[in-house]
Amino acid sequence: MLTSNKGFEHWGEILHDEVMAAALLDRLLHRSHIVNIRGNSFRMRRHMELSKAIHPTASRAAEAERAREGDES
Protein backbone atom coordinates (compact mmCIF):
# COMPACT_ATOMS: atom_id res chain seq x y z
CA MET A 1 0.00 0.00 0.00
CA LEU A 2 1.22 3.46 -0.89
CA THR A 3 -0.37 6.79 -0.05
CA SER A 4 0.38 10.28 -1.30
CA ASN A 5 -1.20 13.69 -1.09
CA LYS A 6 0.25 14.57 -4.51
CA GLY A 7 -1.29 13.73 -7.84
CA PHE A 8 0.59 11.66 -10.40
CA GLU A 9 1.18 14.78 -12.49
CA HIS A 10 3.33 16.25 -9.69
CA TRP A 11 5.64 13.26 -9.18
CA GLY A 12 8.07 14.50 -11.81
CA GLU A 13 8.54 17.71 -9.85
CA ILE A 14 9.02 15.77 -6.61
CA LEU A 15 11.59 13.38 -8.10
CA HIS A 16 13.18 16.14 -10.24
CA ASP A 17 12.99 13.88 -13.29
CA GLU A 18 9.86 13.49 -15.43
CA VAL A 19 11.15 10.38 -17.25
CA MET A 20 12.07 8.55 -14.05
CA ALA A 21 8.75 9.51 -12.47
CA ALA A 22 6.87 8.14 -15.48
CA ALA A 23 8.85 4.87 -15.38
CA LEU A 24 8.31 4.53 -11.63
CA LEU A 25 4.59 5.17 -11.90
CA ASP A 26 4.31 2.77 -14.85
CA ARG A 27 5.78 -0.06 -12.79
CA LEU A 28 4.04 0.92 -9.59
CA LEU A 29 0.58 1.16 -11.15
CA HIS A 30 0.78 -1.96 -13.30
CA ARG A 31 -2.05 -4.24 -12.09
CA SER A 32 -2.78 -1.91 -9.16
CA HIS A 33 -6.03 -0.62 -7.76
CA ILE A 34 -6.20 3.11 -7.19
CA VAL A 35 -8.46 4.42 -4.46
CA ASN A 36 -8.89 8.19 -4.57
CA ILE A 37 -10.03 9.55 -1.21
CA ARG A 38 -11.17 13.16 -1.06
CA GLY A 39 -11.91 15.33 1.92
CA ASN A 40 -10.18 16.29 5.13
CA SER A 41 -7.93 13.79 6.79
CA PHE A 42 -8.47 12.60 10.34
CA ARG A 43 -5.27 14.37 11.36
CA MET A 44 -6.51 17.69 9.99
CA ARG A 45 -9.89 17.23 11.68
CA ARG A 46 -8.18 16.58 15.01
CA HIS A 47 -5.86 19.54 14.43
CA MET A 48 -8.84 21.84 13.88
CA GLU A 49 -10.54 20.58 17.06
CA LEU A 50 -7.37 21.20 19.08
CA SER A 51 -6.89 24.60 17.51
CA LYS A 52 -10.44 25.62 18.44
CA ALA A 53 -9.90 24.42 22.01
CA ILE A 54 -6.60 26.27 22.38
CA HIS A 55 -7.56 29.49 20.55
CA PRO A 56 -11.36 29.86 20.83
CA THR A 57 -11.52 33.56 19.83
CA ALA A 58 -9.28 33.06 16.78
CA SER A 59 -11.42 30.10 15.72
CA ARG A 60 -14.60 32.17 15.91
CA ALA A 61 -12.98 34.95 13.88
CA ALA A 62 -11.86 32.46 11.21
CA GLU A 63 -15.34 30.92 11.05
CA ALA A 64 -16.90 34.39 10.71
CA GLU A 65 -14.49 35.21 7.87
CA ARG A 66 -15.34 31.98 6.06
CA ALA A 67 -19.05 32.73 6.48
CA ARG A 68 -18.57 36.22 4.99
CA GLU A 69 -16.67 34.77 2.04
CA GLY A 70 -19.47 32.27 1.49
CA ASP A 71 -22.08 35.06 1.49
CA GLU A 72 -20.14 36.97 -1.17
CA SER A 73 -20.14 34.02 -3.58
Residue pairs with C-beta under 8 A, 6 or more apart in sequence:
2 28
6 14
8 25
11 21
11 24
11 25
12 18
12 21
12 22
14 21
15 21
15 24
51 58
51 59
52 59
